[in-house]
Amino acid sequence: MMMMNSCNGQEKVPVVRPATQANRFYTGDSTALSEEVDSFLAVHKGRTQYDNVAALIVPHAGYYFSGNVAASAYMTLNPKRPYKRIFLLGPSHHEWLDGASVNTEADYYATPLGKVKVDRETAMQLTKDSLFSYRPEAHDREHCLEVQLPFLQRRLGEVPPIVPIIIATNDYEKLQRMAAVLKPYFTDENLFVISSDFSHYPSYEVACEVDARTGKAIESGDVGQLIAAIETNARSGKRNLATSACGEFAIITLMLMLDRHDEVKHLMYQNSGDIDDHDPNRVVGYHAFAILRNDSTRFTLTDADKKLLKEIACQSIRDSLDGKPLRNMQHTTLNVKCGAFVSLHKHGTLRGCIGHFGEDYPLYEIVAEMARAAAFEDPRFSPVRREELDDIDIEISVLTPMRRIQSLDEFELHRHGIYIRKGYRSGTFLPQVADEVNWTKEEFVAHCSQDKAGLGWDGWRDAEMYVYEAIVF
């Protein structure tokens, strides 16, 4: 590594990884490159932007072939949303590593649009696990990460420091370990970009078939389904099908980091036959996905928030006893719109419970309304009397945003509440109901369907089902 002398002593000359793929996968002219990338992005200018993008899966072929699909993913990013760093994960097209190579040498990656800083400190941290090392030959000629940078530069402007990682191993246990090492970084502050093309070299019709199977498996969020789909494709005997996804190991690593709250959103599919039909018997497939982190995973209340909500509930009941209307008790920290239940207990016995679903009123207002309703409008109990107040405990269950599920596999007993809806009928059980009964999750859902929604024991099977969590205090 070159060193230079200065009046302050020796200084390290920054190491810049050059734009080796310029004039190969994309033009090396900065003006033309900006115009080309911007034209792809402009095609998708009406696409929804998200503040909760955790990861993207994007193709890495020449821009002529895959630029449009890649742009559909990058346009989901909000350019004003700050990320601390961007992890770039992709396959090796030249070297077999039986592990992962993270670039700990380069200070910058160059493109015709300028230099992008590398987070060498984080890269070095990863190499504390022996599965991550630095293999220069894995990065020197590799295109799959480099081609993502001009899109990031044009979409984000100032690109956060990157962590470039090349993954080349089919050892599932090693992929699991890699995911475990990366998981602490899979947070709101970072973005993961996974670089992968899909089917390689079958006919146009076969590409559509096998890529649909692979794409559906990724969209499920279930790594087992993805592996099964890739194996099904491999056993299918389809002519000239060399692979279902060249970046399958990077995709698997990502999917091993997901939890059930994360939503995998399919954005676009094309193959090279859609762009250039000169040889429809030999094409490459391109998918784009955005992985969205569900807001419910970030919903929290501080101890001060909880204390204030209990005071609001108590004051609402006292005001009602005094014949006073509900106060306009606006609190800017509790303006989030979500549902809540208020339960009253007297000497440990339920004395009233009323709740509200939906995200149409501020939390402080819902708690005030539900506290009054629980005290005076629950038809199972007589109205609360003033002399009882000192013996009544207030429990509040704040509901995180609801998420629709497609099967009971997505429902977790004791963690999730269930909301079932069909036509005009609906019903719910809070998560804590599971702590009071000895039911399996099938019985939990069936009781809710029968006892709460009035749909019968098996009525949930063709009804809409939603899960939510409750912050109980």
VOPAGU-2260 file (C-alpha; in pm, 1 decimal, decimal comma):
REM VOPAGU-2260
SITE   aa  ch    i         X         Y         Z
SITE  MET   A    0       0,0       0,0       0,0
SITE  MET   A    1     152,6     336,3    -100,2
SITE  MET   A    2     245,5     584,6     170,7
SITE  MET   A    3     347,1     948,5     143,4
SITE  ASN   A    4     530,9    1189,1     368,0
SITE  SER   A    5     377,5    1512,7     491,8
SITE  CYS   A    6     466,2    1771,2     750,2
SITE  ASN   A    7     244,6    1580,6     990,8
SITE  GLY   A    8     420,2    1251,9     925,5
SITE  GLN   A    9     307,1     966,8     709,7
SITE  GLU   A   10     -39,9     972,5     561,3
SITE  LYS   A   11    -212,6     688,3     388,2
SITE  VAL   A   12    -304,0     753,2      28,1
SITE  PRO   A   13    -676,7     673,1     -15,2
SITE  VAL   A   14    -734,6     346,3    -196,4
SITE  VAL   A   15    -990,1     386,1    -474,8
SITE  ARG   A   16   -1143,9      82,3    -637,8
SITE  PRO   A   17   -1173,1     191,5   -1003,7
SITE  ALA   A   18   -1484,1     174,6   -1219,5
SITE  THR   A   19   -1379,6    -143,6   -1396,3
SITE  GLN   A   20   -1720,2    -196,4   -1558,9
SITE  ALA   A   21   -1755,8     147,2   -1717,5
SITE  ASN   A   22   -1804,5     113,2   -2093,8
SITE  ARG   A   23   -1894,0    -251,0   -2037,4
SITE  PHE   A   24   -2214,9    -271,3   -1832,6
SITE  TYR   A   25   -2284,3     101,8   -1852,7
SITE  THR   A   26   -2141,6     403,1   -2032,9
SITE  GLY   A   27   -1822,3     562,8   -1902,4
SITE  ASP   A   28   -1932,2     913,2   -1999,4
SITE  SER   A   29   -2057,9    1091,2   -1686,8
SITE  THR   A   30   -2310,4    1312,2   -1865,7
SITE  ALA   A   31   -2453,5    1029,2   -2072,8
SITE  LEU   A   32   -2462,5     803,3   -1765,6
SITE  SER   A   33   -2655,7    1059,1   -1561,6
SITE  GLU   A   34   -2903,4    1102,7   -1843,6
SITE  GLU   A   35   -2944,9     727,2   -1890,3
SITE  VAL   A   36   -3002,4     651,5   -1523,0
SITE  ASP   A   37   -3237,1     948,6   -1486,2
SITE  SER   A   38   -3439,1     832,3   -1786,5
SITE  PHE   A   39   -3486,7     488,8   -1626,4
SITE  LEU   A   40   -3588,8     645,6   -1295,2
SITE  ALA   A   41   -3830,0     882,2   -1470,4
SITE  VAL   A   42   -4024,3     586,4   -1610,9
SITE  HIS   A   43   -4117,8     499,4   -1250,1
SITE  LYS   A   44   -4174,1     852,5   -1117,8
SITE  GLY   A   45   -4528,2     761,7   -1008,5
SITE  ARG   A   46   -4412,1     470,5    -793,9
SITE  THR   A   47   -4481,2     488,7    -420,0
SITE  GLN   A   48   -4188,4     594,9    -204,1
SITE  TYR   A   49   -4143,4     431,3     135,4
SITE  ASP   A   50   -3966,7     551,0     447,5
SITE  ASN   A   51   -3934,0     194,0     576,5
SITE  VAL   A   52   -3737,3      23,1     299,4
SITE  ALA   A   53   -3506,2    -224,4     471,6
SITE  ALA   A   54   -3366,4    -389,2     158,2
SITE  LEU   A   55   -3387,6    -405,2    -219,8
SITE  ILE   A   56   -3330,1    -697,1    -454,1
SITE  VAL   A   57   -3217,8    -560,5    -791,3
SITE  PRO   A   58   -3065,9    -697,4   -1113,3
SITE  HIS   A   59   -2710,3    -631,3   -1230,3
SITE  ALA   A   60   -2703,0    -690,0   -1605,4
SITE  GLY   A   61   -2605,6    -424,2   -1856,0
SITE  TYR   A   62   -2824,9    -118,2   -1816,1
SITE  TYR   A   63   -2974,6    -170,4   -2164,3
SITE  PHE   A   64   -3127,1    -496,3   -2042,7
SITE  SER   A   65   -3196,6    -453,1   -1670,4
SITE  GLY   A   66   -3186,0     -79,1   -1603,3
SITE  ASN   A   67   -3562,7     -41,0   -1619,4
SITE  VAL   A   68   -3625,6    -314,9   -1360,8
SITE  ALA   A   69   -3350,5    -182,8   -1134,2
SITE  ALA   A   70   -3499,7     166,3   -1149,6
SITE  SER   A   71   -3837,2      34,8   -1031,7
SITE  ALA   A   72   -3669,7     -64,1    -704,5
SITE  TYR   A   73   -3458,1     245,4    -654,9
SITE  MET   A   74   -3759,3     472,1    -703,8
SITE  THR   A   75   -3919,3     322,7    -390,6
SITE  LEU   A   76   -3646,8     491,7    -185,3
SITE  ASN   A   77   -3724,8     828,6     -32,7
SITE  PRO   A   78   -3416,9    1040,4    -117,5
SITE  LYS   A   79   -3473,1    1244,2     199,4
SITE  ARG   A   80   -3465,0     932,6     418,4
SITE  PRO   A   81   -3120,4     916,2     582,5
SITE  TYR   A   82   -2934,6     585,5     599,0
SITE  LYS   A   83   -2615,8     546,1     802,0
SITE  ARG   A   84   -2464,1     293,1     563,8
SITE  ILE   A   85   -2558,8      68,7     271,7
SITE  PHE   A   86   -2465,2    -300,0     266,1
SITE  LEU   A   87   -2413,5    -427,0     -90,2
SITE  LEU   A   88   -2442,1    -806,7    -120,9
SITE  GLY   A   89   -2392,6    -996,6    -443,4
SITE  PRO   A   90   -2251,7   -1313,3    -603,2
SITE  SER   A   91   -1906,0   -1383,0    -736,3
SITE  HIS   A   92   -1892,8   -1434,0   -1111,9
SITE  HIS   A   93   -1521,2   -1518,2   -1114,0
SITE  GLU   A   94   -1403,7   -1675,6    -786,0
SITE  TRP   A   95   -1539,8   -1950,2    -558,6
SITE  LEU   A   96   -1490,8   -1839,1    -198,7
SITE  ASP   A   97   -1678,0   -2093,9      13,7
SITE  GLY   A   98   -1756,0   -1792,1     227,8
SITE  ALA   A   99   -1777,6   -1416,5     186,7
SITE  SER   A  100   -1531,4   -1146,9      87,9
SITE  VAL   A  101   -1580,5    -797,8     225,3
SITE  ASN   A  102   -1369,7    -517,8      80,4
SITE  THR   A  103   -1164,1    -390,2     372,8
SITE  GLU   A  104    -895,5    -233,5     153,2
SITE  ALA   A  105   -1079,0      27,0     -54,3
SITE  ASP   A  106   -1157,6     366,4      91,8
SITE  TYR   A  107   -1375,2     454,1    -205,6
SITE  TYR   A  108   -1548,2     294,2    -505,0
SITE  ALA   A  109   -1527,9     508,6    -817,2
SITE  THR   A  110   -1787,7     552,8   -1088,1
SITE  PRO   A  111   -1800,8     807,6   -1371,0
SITE  LEU   A  112   -2031,4    1008,7   -1140,9
SITE  GLY   A  113   -1778,8    1036,5    -857,8
SITE  LYS   A  114   -1652,2     839,6    -560,1
SITE  VAL   A  115   -1856,8     653,8    -298,0
SITE  LYS   A  116   -1702,1     612,1      45,4
SITE  VAL   A  117   -1652,8     265,3     194,0
SITE  ASP   A  118   -1727,6     205,1     562,0
SITE  ARG   A  119   -1397,8      25,9     625,4
SITE  GLU   A  120   -1452,6      20,8    1001,7
SITE  THR   A  121   -1770,9    -184,9     966,7
SITE  ALA   A  122   -1606,1    -401,1     698,8
SITE  MET   A  123   -1322,6    -476,3     939,3
SITE  GLN   A  124   -1571,0    -561,3    1213,8
SITE  LEU   A  125   -1725,7    -828,3     993,7
SITE  THR   A  126   -1391,9    -999,3     940,0
SITE  LYS   A  127   -1378,2   -1084,3    1310,2
SITE  ASP   A  128   -1583,3   -1384,4    1198,3
SITE  SER   A  129   -1367,3   -1617,3     990,5
SITE  LEU   A  130   -1637,5   -1657,5     725,4
SITE  PHE   A  131   -1574,3   -1296,1     623,3
SITE  SER   A  132   -1232,8   -1216,8     479,2
SITE  TYR   A  133   -1090,6    -993,0     210,4
SITE  ARG   A  134   -1014,1   -1164,0    -119,9
SITE  PRO   A  135    -908,0    -897,9    -375,2
SITE  GLU   A  136    -974,6   -1128,8    -670,4
SITE  ALA   A  137   -1343,2   -1146,1    -569,1
SITE  HIS   A  138   -1381,5    -768,4    -613,8
SITE  ASP   A  139   -1134,9    -657,2    -880,5
SITE  ARG   A  140   -1335,9    -766,8   -1188,5
SITE  GLU   A  141   -1677,1    -811,7   -1026,8
SITE  HIS   A  142   -1961,3    -607,0   -1172,4
SITE  CYS   A  143   -2262,3    -699,4    -955,3
SITE  LEU   A  144   -2199,0    -434,5    -687,0
SITE  GLU   A  145   -2042,8    -164,9    -901,3
SITE  VAL   A  146   -2342,1    -135,5   -1135,2
SITE  GLN   A  147   -2567,4     -46,0    -839,3
SITE  LEU   A  148   -2368,4     264,4    -749,3
SITE  PRO   A  149   -2475,8     503,6   -1031,3
SITE  PHE   A  150   -2840,5     430,0    -945,2
SITE  LEU   A  151   -2773,2     509,6    -579,5
SITE  GLN   A  152   -2583,1     824,1    -675,9
SITE  ARG   A  153   -2860,4     959,7    -896,0
SITE  ARG   A  154   -3143,0     858,4    -661,7
SITE  LEU   A  155   -2992,5     956,7    -326,3
SITE  GLY   A  156   -2744,7    1226,2    -426,7
SITE  GLU   A  157   -2513,9    1188,3    -128,3
SITE  VAL   A  158   -2463,3     813,6     -95,1
SITE  PRO   A  159   -2397,9     685,0     258,5
SITE  PRO   A  160   -2081,4     477,6     309,9
SITE  ILE   A  161   -2108,7     131,7     158,5
SITE  VAL   A  162   -2005,8    -213,0     284,4
SITE  PRO   A  163   -1928,4    -424,3     -27,5
SITE  ILE   A  164   -1973,0    -800,0      27,9
SITE  ILE   A  165   -1936,8   -1083,2    -223,6
SITE  ILE   A  166   -2093,8   -1415,4    -119,3
SITE  ALA   A  167   -1999,1   -1748,0    -277,5
SITE  THR   A  168   -2088,2   -2057,1     -77,6
SITE  ASN   A  169   -2367,8   -2311,3    -101,1
SITE  ASP   A  170   -2314,1   -2428,9     258,1
SITE  TYR   A  171   -2644,0   -2350,3     430,5
SITE  GLU   A  172   -2491,2   -2347,9     778,6
SITE  LYS   A  173   -2237,6   -2091,4     663,0
SITE  LEU   A  174   -2512,5   -1877,0     514,1
SITE  GLN   A  175   -2696,8   -1896,9     845,6
SITE  ARG   A  176   -2383,6   -1784,0    1025,9
SITE  MET   A  177   -2333,5   -1496,3     782,9
SITE  ALA   A  178   -2692,0   -1387,8     839,7
SITE  ALA   A  179   -2635,6   -1400,7    1216,6
SITE  VAL   A  180   -2328,6   -1177,7    1182,7
SITE  LEU   A  181   -2513,2    -927,9     960,5
SITE  LYS   A  182   -2841,8    -934,0    1154,6
SITE  PRO   A  183   -2735,4    -670,0    1413,5
SITE  TYR   A  184   -2690,0    -429,2    1121,1
SITE  PHE   A  185   -3030,6    -510,5     972,5
SITE  THR   A  186   -3192,3    -213,7    1143,4
SITE  ASP   A  187   -3377,0     104,5    1052,1
SITE  GLU   A  188   -3052,3     297,5    1015,7
SITE  ASN   A  189   -2910,9      79,0     734,2
SITE  LEU   A  190   -3016,7     -24,5     383,7
SITE  PHE   A  191   -2931,3    -362,5     228,6
SITE  VAL   A  192   -2907,1    -389,1    -151,2
SITE  ILE   A  193   -2899,1    -745,8    -285,2
SITE  SER   A  194   -2771,3    -781,1    -641,1
SITE  SER   A  195   -2905,1   -1071,6    -845,6
SITE  ASP   A  196   -3029,7   -1162,3   -1189,5
SITE  PHE   A  197   -3264,9   -1458,1   -1215,8
SITE  SER   A  198   -3306,5   -1734,1   -1477,2
SITE  HIS   A  199   -3007,6   -1766,4   -1707,9
SITE  TYR   A  200   -3033,7   -1869,7   -2072,7
SITE  PRO   A  201   -3362,6   -2061,6   -2112,2
SITE  SER   A  202   -3624,9   -1966,3   -2369,0
SITE  TYR   A  203   -3849,8   -1667,7   -2311,6
SITE  GLU   A  204   -4145,6   -1886,7   -2212,3
SITE  VAL   A  205   -3942,8   -2101,7   -1973,2
SITE  ALA   A  206   -3788,8   -1793,4   -1812,1
SITE  CYS   A  207   -4134,2   -1655,1   -1738,1
SITE  GLU   A  208   -4236,6   -1986,2   -1584,3
SITE  VAL   A  209   -3936,5   -2050,8   -1359,7
SITE  ASP   A  210   -3890,6   -1684,9   -1263,3
SITE  ALA   A  211   -4254,9   -1669,4   -1154,6
SITE  ARG   A  212   -4195,5   -1967,3    -925,3
SITE  THR   A  213   -3879,1   -1815,0    -778,2
SITE  GLY   A  214   -4034,8   -1471,8    -742,7
SITE  LYS   A  215   -4341,3   -1604,0    -563,0
SITE  ALA   A  216   -4116,2   -1789,3    -318,0
SITE  ILE   A  217   -3917,3   -1475,3    -241,6
SITE  GLU   A  218   -4237,7   -1276,5    -198,1
SITE  SER   A  219   -4350,9   -1527,7      65,4
SITE  GLY   A  220   -4057,8   -1425,1     283,7
SITE  ASP   A  221   -3996,7   -1793,9     361,1
SITE  VAL   A  222   -3640,7   -1905,0     287,5
SITE  GLY   A  223   -3754,1   -2267,2     280,3
SITE  GLN   A  224   -3994,2   -2191,8      -2,9
SITE  LEU   A  225   -3717,7   -2016,7    -196,2
SITE  ILE   A  226   -3479,4   -2311,0    -163,8
SITE  ALA   A  227   -3757,6   -2551,8    -263,9
SITE  ALA   A  228   -3843,1   -2339,1    -569,2
SITE  ILE   A  229   -3480,5   -2327,7    -682,5
SITE  GLU   A  230   -3451,5   -2704,6    -640,7
SITE  THR   A  231   -3777,4   -2760,5    -832,4
SITE  ASN   A  232   -3647,2   -2544,9   -1116,5
SITE  ALA   A  233   -3315,6   -2732,0   -1119,2
SITE  ARG   A  234   -3491,5   -3071,0   -1139,8
SITE  SER   A  235   -3735,5   -2956,3   -1406,0
SITE  GLY   A  236   -3500,3   -3043,1   -1690,9
SITE  LYS   A  237   -3575,1   -2713,6   -1865,9
SITE  ARG   A  238   -3338,8   -2670,5   -2157,5
SITE  ASN   A  239   -3050,8   -2426,4   -2111,2
SITE  LEU   A  240   -3158,1   -2328,7   -1758,1
SITE  ALA   A  241   -2819,4   -2273,6   -1593,0
SITE  THR   A  242   -2950,8   -2115,3   -1271,8
SITE  SER   A  243   -3270,2   -1975,3   -1119,6
SITE  ALA   A  244   -3084,5   -1684,6    -957,7
SITE  CYS   A  245   -2713,5   -1613,9    -980,3
SITE  GLY   A  246   -2735,1   -1425,6    -649,4
SITE  GLU   A  247   -2929,0   -1697,1    -469,8
SITE  PHE   A  248   -2680,2   -1717,2    -179,7
SITE  ALA   A  249   -2698,5   -1341,7    -117,5
SITE  ILE   A  250   -3079,6   -1357,9    -135,0
SITE  ILE   A  251   -3088,8   -1651,3     108,0
SITE  THR   A  252   -2863,5   -1457,6     347,6
SITE  LEU   A  253   -3105,3   -1166,1     336,8
SITE  MET   A  254   -3411,2   -1385,2     387,3
SITE  LEU   A  255   -3251,2   -1550,8     689,3
SITE  MET   A  256   -3243,0   -1204,3     849,1
SITE  LEU   A  257   -3611,5   -1128,0     791,2
SITE  ASP   A  258   -3877,9   -1169,8    1054,9
SITE  ARG   A  259   -4250,7   -1211,9    1008,3
SITE  HIS   A  260   -4314,1    -841,1    1031,2
SITE  ASP   A  261   -4111,2    -764,0     719,5
SITE  GLU   A  262   -4309,9    -736,9     397,2
SITE  VAL   A  263   -4155,3    -850,5      69,4
SITE  LYS   A  264   -4309,5    -644,7    -208,7
SITE  HIS   A  265   -4264,0    -759,1    -568,2
SITE  LEU   A  266   -4214,0    -456,1    -790,4
SITE  MET   A  267   -4143,0    -566,2   -1145,9
SITE  TYR   A  268   -4036,6    -850,6   -1371,7
SITE  GLN   A  269   -3891,9    -852,3   -1722,3
SITE  ASN   A  270   -3645,9   -1068,5   -1904,9
SITE  SER   A  271   -3404,4    -978,5   -2177,4
SITE  GLY   A  272   -3652,7   -1102,1   -2436,8
SITE  ASP   A  273   -3881,0    -812,6   -2342,3
SITE  ILE   A  274   -3607,2    -565,4   -2432,9
SITE  ASP   A  275   -3437,4    -732,4   -2726,7
SITE  ASP   A  276   -3611,3   -1020,7   -2905,2
SITE  HIS   A  277   -3324,2   -1112,2   -3137,6
SITE  ASP   A  278   -3287,6   -1451,6   -2962,5
SITE  PRO   A  279   -3599,7   -1550,9   -2764,5
SITE  ASN   A  280   -3449,0   -1896,2   -2707,0
SITE  ARG   A  281   -3175,3   -1759,8   -2479,6
SITE  VAL   A  282   -3275,9   -1495,5   -2223,7
SITE  VAL   A  283   -3196,8   -1377,0   -1870,1
SITE  GLY   A  284   -3463,5   -1287,5   -1614,6
SITE  TYR   A  285   -3480,1    -976,0   -1394,5
SITE  HIS   A  286   -3688,9    -924,1   -1080,9
SITE  ALA   A  287   -3706,9    -625,3    -845,1
SITE  PHE   A  288   -3827,3    -644,8    -484,1
SITE  ALA   A  289   -3847,9    -404,7    -191,2
SITE  ILE   A  290   -3844,7    -537,0     164,0
SITE  LEU   A  291   -4044,7    -308,8     391,5
SITE  ARG   A  292   -4001,2    -310,3     765,6
SITE  ASN   A  293   -4348,5    -311,7     919,4
SITE  ASP   A  294   -4413,9      -2,2    1129,6
SITE  SER   A  295   -4546,3    -217,7    1413,7
SITE  THR   A  296   -4192,8    -335,4    1483,2
SITE  ARG   A  297   -4094,0      22,6    1558,4
SITE  PHE   A  298   -4396,9     122,9    1764,2
SITE  THR   A  299   -4295,1     195,1    2122,8
SITE  LEU   A  300   -4417,7     386,8    2427,1
SITE  THR   A  301   -4189,1     532,8    2690,8
SITE  ASP   A  302   -4261,7     496,5    3063,1
SITE  ALA   A  303   -4359,7     863,3    3063,6
SITE  ASP   A  304   -4605,1     801,0    2777,0
SITE  LYS   A  305   -4764,3     511,2    2968,8
SITE  LYS   A  306   -4794,6     715,3    3287,2
SITE  LEU   A  307   -4956,8    1001,0    3099,3
SITE  LEU   A  308   -5207,1     771,4    2927,8
SITE  LYS   A  309   -5314,3     625,2    3263,2
SITE  GLU   A  310   -5362,6     977,1    3399,3
SITE  ILE   A  311   -5574,9    1062,5    3094,7
SITE  ALA   A  312   -5788,7     750,4    3147,6
SITE  CYS   A  313   -5838,4     821,1    3517,0
SITE  GLN   A  314   -5922,1    1187,7    3458,4
SITE  SER   A  315   -6171,1    1094,1    3188,8
SITE  ILE   A  316   -6362,4     869,0    3432,8
SITE  ARG   A  317   -6358,2    1134,1    3708,7
SITE  ASP   A  318   -6479,0    1404,3    3470,8
SITE  SER   A  319   -6766,8    1182,6    3363,2
SITE  LEU   A  320   -6868,7    1128,6    3726,9
SITE  ASP   A  321   -6859,8    1505,1    3773,2
SITE  GLY   A  322   -7083,9    1554,3    3471,3
SITE  LYS   A  323   -6810,6    1721,0    3271,4
SITE  PRO   A  324   -6758,0    1658,5    2898,1
SITE  LEU   A  325   -6442,3    1500,3    2768,2
SITE  ARG   A  326   -6159,9    1749,1    2782,9
SITE  ASN   A  327   -5955,6    1848,1    2481,2
SITE  MET   A  328   -5639,7    1691,2    2625,1
SITE  GLN   A  329   -5407,9    1715,3    2325,7
SITE  HIS   A  330   -5060,3    1573,6    2377,8
SITE  THR   A  331   -4828,6    1598,9    2079,2
SITE  THR   A  332   -4621,6    1295,7    2185,5
SITE  LEU   A  333   -4933,5    1074,4    2180,0
SITE  ASN   A  334   -5080,1    1188,6    1851,0
SITE  VAL   A  335   -5012,0     857,5    1675,0
SITE  LYS   A  336   -5333,9     710,7    1539,2
SITE  CYS   A  337   -5394,0     355,9    1657,2
SITE  GLY   A  338   -5640,9     140,7    1848,6
SITE  ALA   A  339   -5657,7      79,6    2222,0
SITE  PHE   A  340   -5854,6    -114,2    2484,5
SITE  VAL   A  341   -5909,8       4,8    2839,8
SITE  SER   A  342   -5983,2    -259,7    3105,3
SITE  LEU   A  343   -6094,9    -187,8    3460,4
SITE  HIS   A  344   -6031,8    -436,3    3741,3
SITE  LYS   A  345   -6164,7    -425,5    4096,0
SITE  HIS   A  346   -5977,2    -643,3    4344,5
SITE  GLY   A  347   -5844,5    -844,4    4048,1
SITE  THR   A  348   -6188,1    -900,2    3891,9
SITE  LEU   A  349   -6288,4    -749,3    3558,6
SITE  ARG   A  350   -6512,7    -443,5    3606,1
SITE  GLY   A  351   -6535,9    -324,7    3246,3
SITE  CYS   A  352   -6351,1    -343,3    2915,5
SITE  ILE   A  353   -6414,7    -149,3    2594,9
SITE  GLY   A  354   -6182,5     -94,4    2299,8
SITE  HIS   A  355   -6157,4      60,2    1957,6
SITE  PHE   A  356   -5990,3     -75,3    1646,5
SITE  GLY   A  357   -5874,3     135,7    1361,9
SITE  GLU   A  358   -5621,9     409,2    1303,6
SITE  ASP   A  359   -5860,1     702,8    1276,9
SITE  TYR   A  360   -5813,8     890,3    1606,3
SITE  PRO   A  361   -5511,2    1002,6    1811,3
SITE  LEU   A  362   -5410,1     762,7    2087,5
SITE  TYR   A  363   -5472,2    1006,6    2372,7
SITE  GLU   A  364   -5827,4    1063,9    2248,9
SITE  ILE   A  365   -5901,8     691,2    2210,2
SITE  VAL   A  366   -5778,9     618,9    2563,3
SITE  ALA   A  367   -5998,0     893,3    2710,2
SITE  GLU   A  368   -6303,5     769,2    2519,4
SITE  MET   A  369   -6248,1     401,8    2597,2
SITE  ALA   A  370   -6184,2     466,2    2967,0
SITE  ARG   A  371   -6520,5     640,9    2997,7
SITE  ALA   A  372   -6692,4     369,1    2793,4
SITE  ALA   A  373   -6537,5      89,0    3002,6
SITE  ALA   A  374   -6655,4     256,7    3322,6
SITE  PHE   A  375   -7009,8     340,9    3215,6
SITE  GLU   A  376   -7109,3     168,5    2890,8
SITE  ASP   A  377   -6997,9    -194,7    2915,4
SITE  PRO   A  378   -7337,0    -376,1    2909,5
SITE  ARG   A  379   -7199,6    -660,9    3121,5
SITE  PHE   A  380   -7155,1    -439,3    3426,6
SITE  SER   A  381   -7333,8    -165,7    3614,4
SITE  PRO   A  382   -7178,8     181,4    3582,0
SITE  VAL   A  383   -6880,5     251,7    3802,9
SITE  ARG   A  384   -6964,9     451,2    4118,3
SITE  ARG   A  385   -6752,0     726,3    4264,6
SITE  GLU   A  386   -6689,7     531,9    4586,2
SITE  GLU   A  387   -6531,6     247,7    4383,4
SITE  LEU   A  388   -6260,4     456,8    4220,9
SITE  ASP   A  389   -5992,3     394,2    4483,3
SITE  ASP   A  390   -6035,9      16,2    4438,1
SITE  ILE   A  391   -6018,7      14,3    4058,2
SITE  ASP   A  392   -5703,6     -53,4    3859,6
SITE  ILE   A  393   -5678,0      63,6    3500,4
SITE  GLU   A  394   -5508,2    -150,2    3236,0
SITE  ILE   A  395   -5447,5      -9,8    2889,8
SITE  SER   A  396   -5369,1    -217,6    2581,6
SITE  VAL   A  397   -5234,9      -6,0    2297,0
SITE  LEU   A  398   -5262,5    -192,0    1966,5
SITE  THR   A  399   -4990,7    -184,0    1706,1
SITE  PRO   A  400   -5101,0    -144,1    1341,9
SITE  MET   A  401   -5278,9    -451,9    1210,5
SITE  ARG   A  402   -5123,5    -677,6     946,8
SITE  ARG   A  403   -5323,2    -915,1     730,6
SITE  ILE   A  404   -5215,9   -1279,6     733,7
SITE  GLN   A  405   -5288,0   -1558,8     488,5
SITE  SER   A  406   -5245,2   -1861,0     714,8
SITE  LEU   A  407   -5217,5   -1957,9    1081,3
SITE  ASP   A  408   -4845,5   -2013,5    1027,7
SITE  GLU   A  409   -4811,0   -1634,9    1058,0
SITE  PHE   A  410   -4998,3   -1620,5    1389,6
SITE  GLU   A  411   -4803,0   -1650,3    1716,4
SITE  LEU   A  412   -4998,3   -1742,8    2028,1
SITE  HIS   A  413   -4938,8   -1511,4    2328,0
SITE  ARG   A  414   -4767,7   -1254,9    2103,1
SITE  HIS   A  415   -5042,2   -1170,8    1855,1
SITE  GLY   A  416   -5400,8   -1067,2    1893,3
SITE  ILE   A  417   -5635,9   -1187,1    1621,2
SITE  TYR   A  418   -5899,5    -987,0    1434,2
SITE  ILE   A  419   -6138,5   -1179,0    1207,6
SITE  ARG   A  420   -6370,3   -1013,1     958,8
SITE  LYS   A  421   -6620,0   -1141,4     704,3
SITE  GLY   A  422   -6884,2    -916,2     558,4
SITE  TYR   A  423   -7045,5    -717,8     839,7
SITE  ARG   A  424   -6929,3    -957,3    1111,1
SITE  SER   A  425   -6603,6    -921,2    1299,6
SITE  GLY   A  426   -6444,3   -1008,7    1631,2
SITE  THR   A  427   -6115,2   -1002,3    1813,1
SITE  PHE   A  428   -5916,9   -1153,5    2097,9
SITE  LEU   A  429   -5637,6    -952,1    2256,1
SITE  PRO   A  430   -5300,1   -1129,7    2284,3
SITE  GLN   A  431   -5332,6   -1160,5    2662,4
SITE  VAL   A  432   -5647,4   -1374,6    2628,0
SITE  ALA   A  433   -5412,5   -1662,2    2546,0
SITE  ASP   A  434   -5261,2   -1627,1    2894,5
SITE  GLU   A  435   -5600,2   -1687,0    3055,4
SITE  VAL   A  436   -5698,8   -2004,7    2867,1
SITE  ASN   A  437   -5534,8   -2331,5    2772,1
SITE  TRP   A  438   -5606,3   -2326,9    2398,0
SITE  THR   A  439   -5397,6   -2416,6    2096,2
SITE  LYS   A  440   -5370,7   -2139,5    1840,6
SITE  GLU   A  441   -5626,8   -2319,6    1622,6
SITE  GLU   A  442   -5869,4   -2321,3    1917,2
SITE  PHE   A  443   -5788,3   -1957,7    1993,2
SITE  VAL   A  444   -5880,4   -1851,3    1640,9
SITE  ALA   A  445   -6184,8   -2081,8    1625,1
SITE  HIS   A  446   -6321,2   -1944,5    1954,4
SITE  CYS   A  447   -6275,9   -1591,6    1826,5
SITE  SER   A  448   -6454,2   -1682,8    1505,6
SITE  GLN   A  449   -6742,0   -1847,3    1691,7
SITE  ASP   A  450   -6774,1   -1646,6    2013,4
SITE  LYS   A  451   -6674,4   -1298,7    1897,7
SITE  ALA   A  452   -6739,6   -1274,0    1524,3
SITE  GLY   A  453   -7040,3   -1505,5    1513,8
SITE  LEU   A  454   -6902,6   -1688,8    1211,7
SITE  GLY   A  455   -6901,8   -2038,2    1355,6
SITE  TRP   A  456   -6614,4   -2261,6    1461,9
SITE  ASP   A  457   -6466,2   -2291,8    1111,4
SITE  GLY   A  458   -6581,8   -1952,4     985,1
SITE  TRP   A  459   -6228,5   -1809,7    1003,5
SITE  ARG   A  460   -6112,4   -2035,1     720,7
SITE  ASP   A  461   -6265,6   -1815,9     449,9
SITE  ALA   A  462   -6259,5   -1486,1     640,8
SITE  GLU   A  463   -6003,9   -1206,2     647,4
SITE  MET   A  464   -5760,9   -1242,5     937,1
SITE  TYR   A  465   -5533,9    -978,3    1084,0
SITE  VAL   A  466   -5275,9    -991,0    1361,0
SITE  TYR   A  467   -5154,7    -715,3    1588,8
SITE  GLU   A  468   -4959,3    -682,2    1907,0
SITE  ALA   A  469   -5056,4    -507,1    2228,0
SITE  ILE   A  470   -4843,9    -291,1    2453,8
SITE  VAL   A  471   -5007,9    -365,1    2788,0
SITE  PHE   A  472   -4951,8    -155,6    3101,4
